[in-house]
Amino acid sequence: MLTGNEVRASSRAQHALPSPIRKLTPLADRARDEGVHIYHLNIGQPDLLAPEALMAGIRDYRSGLLPYAPSAGLDDTVAAWQAYYEQIGLDLDRSELLVTLGGSEAVLFALMAIADPGDEVIVFEPTYANYFGFAVMSSVGIAPIALRSEDGYHLPAPEEIESRITPRTRAILFCTPGNPTGTVYTPSELEMLSDIAERHSLFLISDETYREIVFEGPRDTSMLKLARTAGRTIVVDSVSKRFGATGARIGCLASRHPGVMEGVLRFAQARLSAPTVEQRAVIPLLHDPRPYTDPLAEIYRSRRDVVYAHLRDIEGVQVRRPEGAFYIFAVLPIDDGERFASWLLTDFRLDGETLMISPGDGFYLTPGRGTQEVRFAYVLEEPALERAMTILREALRVYPGRTGA
Ligand SMILES: Cc1ncc(COP(=O)(O)O)c(C=O)c1O
């Protein structure tokens, strides 16, 4: 019961947006309780088994002690990230690397290290929605720039990006291969970002969580390879997607900027340590990733082909073939993505089955954008994806809010 003297949660707490992906969970729970089978295309949780070497590393931890690791990461884990980058042609000093709690913490640390409260970063929308949450946590503003479905969510012209730069802009934050679009920026797009950053004295925060999951275009790229702007680049990295190990909570922040790395180390010291056992377990994978990541990329390519072929074939759906990650973002002939995704869970069944998808508007900060778009995460095996696409086709045929789009 509130009284006249009640304590109030901060405006930051009040303004944090709920995850667009988890919003529909209660509806899915209810459908499941009614015995409905749901194909989950809504969340970026890989269905593939984590590498055996990683799991063995967890099982084989025998010590009775479970100590903190050093704040920058276990020496051997930092060395393993260094070896990992060496394999993609990047020579990084250990002082330029810090082990984080997933890519998530690396994003938060990067924002806190390059911007003060009230500063801004440019983000291309649709974007990974948790960037909004990290911006709220760090009191950094987001200046969104819209990407277009008809361009395959590739970057707009440099003038459009530069027109959003203000005296408070500190960085451009982007993700390639992209979530939620699957778009992989071309070398010339990366060059363009590099030019803009140099011209306007900005940092580049490059989220490379999906680096290996590329179907067309160059693999093993990194923004840090662009020597001209390497000093102003911060790479966000993670084992989560490339090793199907989201629960390990191991990521990495890489930067050649000494001031950024000093600040980030102090942030890391305040949170003490990333998980000790998991840090040890990922070491062999970082030293030798390709036996796992090469087949993984092939599996996702084949699934992408299945989902894309179906979507392209459904009347009224606008979709471009994504080049990486494991997402497809599509414009559907519907009135509203959230209404449609909810209706799938509450009203629509095809032989006792339905599907769960993510409404597109949650990947935009700008109100009104993305209402006809949805994201599909192809984290199911191909027969299940085929079935899910059949369900989608039928659902779109009978959905009461269908539009002519
Ligand atoms: C683009 C992107 N960046 C970062 C993350 C964070 O992942 P994690 O904290 O598991 O490394 C995700 C997870 O979905 C993501 O899609």
The ligand as an SDF file (V2000), in Angstrom:
LIG
                    3D

 16 16  0  0  0  0  0  0  0  0999 V2000
   23.4950   -8.8940  -31.3900 C   0  0  0  0  0  0  0  0  0  0  0  0
   23.6700   -9.4870  -30.0560 C   0  0  0  0  0  0  0  0  0  0  0  0
   24.5880   -8.9760  -29.2440 N   0  0  0  0  0  0  0  0  0  0  0  0
   24.7810   -9.4640  -28.0230 C   0  0  0  0  0  0  0  0  0  0  0  0
   24.0110  -10.4850  -27.5360 C   0  0  0  0  0  0  0  0  0  0  0  0
   24.2560  -10.9310  -26.1600 C   0  0  0  0  0  0  0  0  0  0  0  0
   24.5810  -12.2460  -26.0520 O   0  0  0  0  0  0  0  0  0  0  0  0
   25.3840  -12.8590  -24.8390 P   0  0  0  0  0  0  0  0  0  0  0  0
   25.3030  -11.9290  -23.6950 O   0  0  0  0  0  0  0  0  0  0  0  0
   24.7300  -14.1660  -24.5810 O   0  0  0  0  0  0  0  0  0  0  0  0
   26.7730  -12.9930  -25.3320 O   0  0  0  0  0  0  0  0  0  0  0  0
   23.0180  -11.0610  -28.3500 C   0  0  0  0  0  0  0  0  0  0  0  0
   22.1360  -12.1260  -27.8550 C   0  0  0  0  0  0  0  0  0  0  0  0
   21.1160  -12.4630  -28.4280 O   0  0  0  0  0  0  0  0  0  0  0  0
   22.8460  -10.5390  -29.6430 C   0  0  0  0  0  0  0  0  0  0  0  0
   21.9240  -11.0310  -30.4740 O   0  0  0  0  0  0  0  0  0  0  0  0
  1  2  1  0
  2  3  1  0
  2 15  2  0
  3  4  2  0
  4  5  1  0
  5  6  1  0
  5 12  2  0
  6  7  1  0
  7  8  1  0
  8  9  2  0
  8 10  1  0
  8 11  1  0
 12 13  1  0
 12 15  1  0
 13 14  2  0
 15 16  1  0
M  END
$$$$
